[in-house]
Amino acid sequence: MASKKGNRIHVILESTESPHRYHTKRHRLTEKLKIKKYDPVLRKNVEYKEK
């Protein structure tokens, strides 16, 4: 028995100031994510954008 596709998809959030990335999930129908998170490379909060 096959299951239907869910509404959540896997996305990669990429730092705007370093090569660091986060992996997360988001709702399929929303626009691309843009969020401020902690960057361990720079040791400060920076903006991350969906790749």
Backbone bond lengths (Angstrom), bond angles and torsions (degrees), N, CA, C in turn:
res aa  C-N    CA-C-N  psi(-1)  N-CA   C-N-CA  omega(-1)  CA-C   N-CA-C  phi
1 M - - - 1.447 - - 1.529 109.21 -
2 A 1.295 117.56 126.16 1.458 122.48 -178.48 1.525 110.26 -89.15
3 S 1.324 114.88 141.44 1.464 118.74 176.84 1.524 109.36 -97.69
4 K 1.329 116.67 154.54 1.460 119.94 179.78 1.528 110.04 -77.71
5 K 1.305 116.53 159.79 1.459 121.12 178.37 1.522 109.71 -68.45
6 G 1.321 115.58 143.20 1.457 120.14 177.85 1.516 111.50 -80.44
7 N 1.311 115.51 174.56 1.464 120.65 179.76 1.518 113.04 -91.80
8 R 1.342 118.32 -0.54 1.448 121.28 -177.84 1.525 109.87 -109.75
9 I 1.347 115.56 138.44 1.459 120.33 179.56 1.525 110.04 -123.60
10 H 1.316 115.72 155.12 1.459 122.55 178.92 1.531 108.65 -80.35
11 V 1.335 117.55 132.52 1.464 122.01 178.33 1.523 109.46 -131.95
12 I 1.324 115.40 157.09 1.464 122.13 176.34 1.519 107.46 -113.62
13 L 1.334 116.23 124.11 1.462 121.32 176.32 1.519 107.97 -96.93
14 E 1.328 117.05 125.41 1.450 122.77 -176.23 1.522 110.16 -112.25
15 S 1.335 116.23 132.66 1.456 121.34 179.59 1.519 109.88 -65.19
16 T 1.337 116.36 144.60 1.463 120.61 178.42 1.524 111.92 -83.44
17 E 1.362 117.01 -12.01 1.458 120.18 -174.88 1.529 114.46 -120.89
18 S 1.313 118.81 -6.76 1.467 121.61 179.90 1.528 109.14 -151.01
19 P 1.327 117.90 174.82 1.472 119.68 -179.25 1.533 114.64 -81.76
20 H 1.325 118.61 4.12 1.464 122.06 -176.60 1.523 111.48 -69.38
21 R 1.361 115.56 146.58 1.466 121.83 -179.39 1.520 110.58 -136.11
22 Y 1.335 115.29 150.04 1.461 123.09 171.09 1.527 107.78 -116.71
23 H 1.330 117.14 146.87 1.462 122.58 174.09 1.513 107.77 -110.81
24 T 1.338 117.49 132.65 1.454 121.87 -178.86 1.522 109.47 -153.24
25 K 1.320 116.64 -174.49 1.462 122.59 177.20 1.517 109.24 -125.25
26 R 1.343 115.01 151.77 1.463 120.15 176.21 1.515 108.62 -143.29
27 H 1.333 115.24 165.39 1.459 121.74 178.09 1.526 109.13 -67.86
28 R 1.300 116.75 138.35 1.465 122.79 -174.59 1.537 113.39 -61.13
29 L 1.311 118.50 -34.22 1.462 121.43 -170.85 1.524 114.81 -92.44
30 T 1.321 118.80 -4.43 1.467 120.42 -178.88 1.521 110.77 -85.23
31 E 1.337 115.87 165.85 1.464 120.26 177.98 1.534 109.81 -72.75
32 K 1.324 116.71 174.03 1.466 121.39 -177.08 1.529 110.79 -63.50
33 L 1.332 115.48 144.48 1.461 121.34 -178.16 1.521 111.66 -76.17
34 K 1.335 115.46 142.48 1.446 123.65 172.11 1.527 104.82 -142.80
35 I 1.331 117.89 113.81 1.449 120.83 -171.22 1.521 110.63 -146.77
36 K 1.337 116.96 150.43 1.458 121.78 175.77 1.518 109.47 -91.84
37 K 1.339 115.68 126.88 1.457 121.72 179.68 1.522 109.06 -139.90
38 Y 1.329 115.62 168.01 1.455 121.52 179.59 1.528 110.61 -76.04
39 D 1.324 116.30 131.12 1.464 122.29 176.81 1.529 108.82 -105.69
40 P 1.342 118.60 110.01 1.464 120.64 -177.36 1.527 113.59 -69.35
41 V 1.328 118.81 -19.91 1.455 121.38 178.02 1.531 109.75 -70.92
42 L 1.327 116.08 -46.58 1.469 121.55 -179.58 1.521 113.16 -90.40
43 R 1.326 115.93 -14.56 1.467 123.90 -177.52 1.529 112.11 58.46
44 K 1.332 116.03 46.54 1.465 122.26 174.40 1.521 108.85 -157.87
45 N 1.334 116.75 171.05 1.459 121.89 177.98 1.523 109.35 -84.27
46 V 1.327 116.13 129.57 1.468 121.76 178.01 1.523 108.95 -135.88
47 E 1.313 116.76 168.94 1.458 121.11 179.69 1.530 110.05 -83.87
48 Y 1.320 115.14 136.69 1.456 123.32 176.47 1.516 108.01 -115.03
49 K 1.334 116.56 137.78 1.465 122.00 178.61 1.514 109.01 -120.70
50 E 1.324 115.16 148.71 1.458 120.29 177.51 1.520 110.30 -68.05
51 K 1.302 116.70 133.54 1.455 122.39 -179.23 1.500 111.23 -78.08
